[in-house]
Amino acid sequence: MIARTAFTQLEYSPWLLVGTVIGMTLIYLVAPIGLIVSVLTRHWLNAIASFVTWLLMALAYLPTLRLYQCSPLLGFCLPGIGLLYTLMTIDSAWRHWQGRGGGWKGRVYSVEG
């Protein structure tokens, strides 16, 4: 579903795609990557800041997890989920540029942008 509609939601704009990828990277990936790099390089203050950032991200998602009666630990999966969503968005644009558009039930639709 995401690969079929994400680029449509971005109005087929390469600039919106670039902005989305940068935004998703900053929001979801910088904290866990920062934590890993900081621990490996023993920059403990940066590691703490990265962990706290990741923890706040997980806490912000807690009401949604409670609504769906999921484990609070799933909040720590947000970086991986964000990465997958970003990759599916890029795939959506790639399919559009190849002229394959969005597929549904064996049919392929291509909308000119």
N, C-alpha and C positions, 0 to 999 in steps of 0.2 A: 504494500500500500504506500509506504513512504517513497520507495524508488519510483513509483508510478506518478505521484502527485507533488513531490517536494519542489521540483524545479518549476512546476506550474504555479505554486504558491509564491515563488520568487519572481513571478511574472517573466520568466525566461531571461532574466537579467544576469549576465556574467558578473556585474558589479555587486549585485545583491548576493550572489553565490559566494564571491570572495569575502564579503562582509560577514556572511553567515558562518563560513568556515573559520575566519579569524575570531569571531565572537564565541563560537562553540569551543574553540581551542582555549581561549582565555578563560572562559567560565568553567569548563569541565576538566581540562587536561593539565593546566599549569600547576595546580595544587599537588596532584599525585606525582607528576614528573618532578616537581620541585622537591617533594619529600624524598623521593628515591635518590635524586642527585645529591641533595643535602646530606643524607645519611651516608652515602658512599664517599663523599668528600669531607665528612665530619664537620659540617657547618651546622652546629646544633641549633643555633638561633633561627636560621632559615628553615631547618627541619621542623621546629616547633611551630613556626608561622605557617608553614605549608600544611602541617597536620591540623592545626586549628581551623584553617580555611576549609579544608576537606570536611572536618567535623561540622562546621557551620552549614556547609552545603547539604550534608546528610540530615542535619536537624531541620533545615528548611523544608525538606521533603517528607518529614515525619508525619504531618497531618494526612497526606495522601496515602502513605503506607498504613496508617491506622484505619482510614476509611475503607481500604480494601483488605483489612485484617492480615497484613503482611508483616514479616519480621522487620523490626527497626534496623537491623544490620544491612538490609537491602539498600538503605540510603547510601552506603559506602560503595555501591555498584554504579552510582550515577556517572562517574567518569567513563566507565566502559560502555554504558548505555549511550552517553553523549557521543563517544567515538563512533559507535555503530550507526547512530542516527546521522552523524556528519558524513560518514562513508556512503550511506544510502542516498543522502542528498546529492553528493557528488556523482554517484551512479545515475541518479535521475537526470542530471544535466548531461552526462555522457550519453545516455540513451537518446535524449532529445537531439543532441548534436549529430548522432549517427543516423537520425531519421527513424528511429524505432519508437519514439514517443512512449506513452504509457500503455502497458498491456493489461488486458482484463479478460479472463476466461478464454484464453487462446487467441484473442483478437488484439491487434496493436493499433493504437490511435496516435496520430501525430498531429499536434496543433502548431500551426505556424505562429511564431511570436514576433 
